[in-house]
Amino acid sequence: MRILELHDLREFLSSPKKVVITNHINPDGDAMGSALGLQHYLEKSGHQVSVVIPNDPADFLKWLPGAESTVSADYHTAQAERLFSEAEVVFCLDYNAIGRAGELIAPMIESSEARKVLIDHHREPESWPDDMYSDIAKGSTCEMIYDLIEMWDGQADVGEAIATCLYVGIVTDSGSFRFPSTKPSTHKAAAFLLERGARPELIHERIYDVNTKSRMKLLGHLLDTMQFVEDRDIAILHLTKEVMNKVGYTKGDSEGFVNYGLSMKGMRMSVFFREDGDVCKCSFRSKGELDVNHFARKYFNGGGHLNAAGGLFHGNAEEAITAVREAIEKENI
C-alpha cells in the first residue's frame, strides 16, 4: 500500500525554513542515510537543517557525509529540545510509530508546533503526522527519499554527498540487493546514485569490512549455541549480558547476526535475542510468505516488514527463547 499525502509541502518549502530531521532509536544505515541525504538536499535549497537522532549510531556509520554534525538527544537533550521548539517542519524518517523515536524525542515531536512529515516504508503507519509518504513496497526509506527528490526536482540537485548517503541505506536495507523488496526500481535508483558519485567499493569496505575482535568472538559463541525448532525449520540465536561483557561487546557488534540463521539451507525463519538491561532486543527474519511483522507485533511488542521485523521482550534470553517456542507452537508456523 502506498500513501502519498504531502498536500502543499513542496510549496511550503519554496522559501527557507527551519527544519529538523529525526529517525528511530538505534539508527541503522537506512535511518542515517535517509536523514543525512535529505539534509544535504534541503540545505541546497537554502533551508536551515538539523538532524536530531535519538542516540548515536554504530561506529561504522559515523563516516557518512554530515554525520559529525548530527545532534544526539541522549547527549545533548537541551539542544535537541531547542531545535524542535524552533522548527517549522519536522521530518520523521524510517519509523511508522512515534514510540520508535525513543522516550526522549517522541515527546519533543508531540509538543512541537512544527509541521510534521512522516516518510517511511514499514507497515501500519500511525496517523499523527500532518503529511505522510508511506510505501510498504519500498525496500528502504532512502529509496523513497530518492523518489521524492525525483518527484520534486528531477534529481537535478543530487551530488556525491546525497548519493553516498542514499546508496548506503538502499544497500543495507536490501541486504545488498538480495531481499524480496528489491525491485527494478531499486537497481535504477542505485545506478543513478553511482552515476552521481557513490563509490560502492568504499561504501562496502566502511560498512561491512569492520569486524572487531569482540564481534568475531561473539559470532563464534552465537553459532556454537544456536538452537533449532527442528520440525519447523526455524533457527534461534541469542547473546547474554554475561557473554557480551566477557568479550567486551561494543555497539554494533551484533549487527546482522539474525541473518546467519536464515542463511542455513532450508531455514524459513531466524530469531535473534540480545539481552540489554532488563529486556531482550529481538530480531526476526523470514522467507516467502511467513509474516514476522504479524508475529513480532502479536508476541514481542514490535513490528516491521513481512520478512524482517524487530521487537522487545521483558525478560532474559532464556525466558525469551521459551516464549518464542510457545508462540511458534501457538501460531503453528
PAMI-893074 format. One record per residue (C-alpha): x, y, z. Coordinates in steps of 0.2 Angstrom, whole numbers, plus 5000, padded with zeros to 4 digits. Layout:
<recs>
XYZ/...
</recs>
This chain:
<recs>
500050005000/500650174995/500150335004/500650504997/499850645007/501150785006/499750915002/500651084999/502351035007/503351074991/502551254990/502851265009/504651235007/504851354992/505551485005/506951445018/506351365034/507051295050/507051105048/507350965060/507550785053/507450645065/507450455064/507250305075/508150245091/509750155087/509850225069/510450105056/511150135039/509450175031/508950295046/510550385045/510750385026/508950455023/509150585036/510850645030/510350635012/508850735015/509850865025/511050895011/509650904998/508651035009/510151135013/510451164994/508851254994/509351375007/508451285022/509251285040/509351105043/509751005059/509750815061/509250765078/509550575082/508850485097/510650415101/512250385092/512350255078/513650115077/515450175073/515350105055/514050235051/514950395058/515950425042/514450465032/514450645025/513750765038/513650635052/514850735063/513550875064/512150775070/511450815087/511250655098/509750685110/510450575124/512050685125/511350855120/509550855126/509351035129/510051075112/508850945104/507351025114/507851195107/507951145089/506251055090/505451205098/506151325085/505751205070/504451255057/504451075049/505050915057/505350765045/505150595054/506150465044/506150275044/504850235058/502950215057/502550245076/503050395086/503650275100/505050215089/505850395090/506350355108/505750415125/506750575123/506250635106/504450565105/503850705117/504850835108/503950785092/502250785101/502550955109/503251045093/502151165084/503051125068/502351045053/502650855054/503050745040/503250555040/504250465027/504350285030/504150105022/503550005037/501849935039/500350015048/500950195050/500150295063/499050445058/499850585069/500850675055/500250825045/500950745029/501450575025/502350475012/502250295016/502550145004/502749975011/503349904994/504950004995/506449915002/507150075011/506750255016/508250305006/507450244990/505950344995/507050504998/507750474980/505950464973/505450624982/506950714975/506550654958/504750704960/505150874966/506650924956/507050784943/508650744953/509550894947/510250934964/510950764968/512850774971/514150654979/513650684997/511750644994/512150494983/513350424996/512050435010/510650365000/511650224992/512150165010/510350155015/509750065000/511249935001/511049905020/509149885020/509049775004/510349655011/511549704997/510049694985/509549514990/507949545000/506249524991/505949704992/507249734979/506449784963/507049854946/506650024953/507949994967/509349954955/508850104944/509050214959/510650134964/511350154946/510950344946/511750364963/513350284957/513250404942/513150544954/514750494964/514350354976/515850234977/515250054980/516949984985/517250124998/515550105005/515649915006/517349925015/516750055028/515049965031/515549785030/517449765032/517449825050/517349675061/518149695078/518949555089/517449565100/516249545086/517149395079/517149315097/515349345099/514949275082/515849115086/514849095103/513249135094/513449005081/514048875094/512448905104/511248915090/509648815093/508348755081/506448715081/506848565071/505148525064/504848705059/506548755050/506748895062/508448955070/508549035087/510149135091/510449235107/511849335117/511849355136/512549505145/513749385153/514449335136/514449515129/515349585145/516649445144/517249485126/517049675128/515449705117/515349875108/513849955100/513649875083/514549715086/512949615084/512349705068/511649575055/511849425067/510049375064/510449335046/511649195050/510149085055/509149125039/510749085028/510648905033/509948785019/508148755022/507848885036/506248985034/506449095049/507849165061/507649235078/508949335087/508849395105/510149505114/510049545132/510049735135/509749785154/508149705160/507549675142/507949575126/508149665109/507349545097/507649525078/506549425066/506949375048/505949255037/505749195019/504249185007/502549225015/503049195033/502449355041/503649405055/502949585056/501249505062/502249385074/503349525081/501849635084/500749505092/502049425104/503549545105/503049725106/503749765089/503449755070/504249805054/504049715037/503349545030/505149465031/506049575043/505449645060/506049695077/505349695095/505649695113/505449565127/505449595145/506549465152/508149375149/508749275134/508249105142/506449165145/506349245128/506849085120/505448995129/504249125124/504649115106/504548925106/502748945114/502249075101/502848975086/501848825093/500348935096/500449015078/500848845070/502148925060/
</recs>
